[in-house]
C-alpha cells in the first residue's frame, strides 16, 4: 500500500500550485476535482441526470457543463449541493481507490477540497493543508474565477472552517508568498515524505 498524503485547503488557497510542484517531482497526484470533471464529461448518463435536475441552462452550447453556474447553484442551495455530491461522490471514491491501488511513485497525493468533510482523509497517512488569510483567499478567487465577493464568501462558509482544517493538519503550507518563497518548504516536505515512504516500505 502506498504512503498517502492528503492535500486540502479552502478555495483559492493554491492547492493546484502546490500539487503541481509534487507532480514535477514524479509523484502521483490523485485529484478529486479532475476526477469529477472527467466523470461528467465522459459519462453521458451522468451529464443527462445533471441536466434533468438543474435544467437545460446548466449545459453550454458546446454541450459542456456551465461550471460557473453550477458552482453558484450548489453553494446557494444546500439541497442542490447534497444532490450533486450524492450523485458524484460514490463514483469519485471508486476512481480514487483505483488510482491509489495503481500508484507506482514513492508516495501519492490525494488533492481534494472535501478531504476532511467527506472522510477522504482516512486514506491519508498525513494531512497537508494549504492555508492563507481569508481576505487574500477572497481576492485570489475573484481574480481567478471572475466571481463576486458574495459568491466566494458563500463557498468559504459552506466549507469546513479554517480553524478546523488547521487542527487536523500534520503539515501546513502558508501560501501567502510567491512560489519562489514556497519552494524550500515544499522541498523539505518532499524529502520528509520520501524518507517516510522508504522507511515504511522496508518494514
Beta strands, then each sheet from edge to edge (+ up, - down):
strand 1: 3-8
strand 2: 28-31
strand 3: 107-111
strand 4: 126-131
strand 5: 171-174
sheet 1: 2+ 3+ 1+ 4+ 5+
end
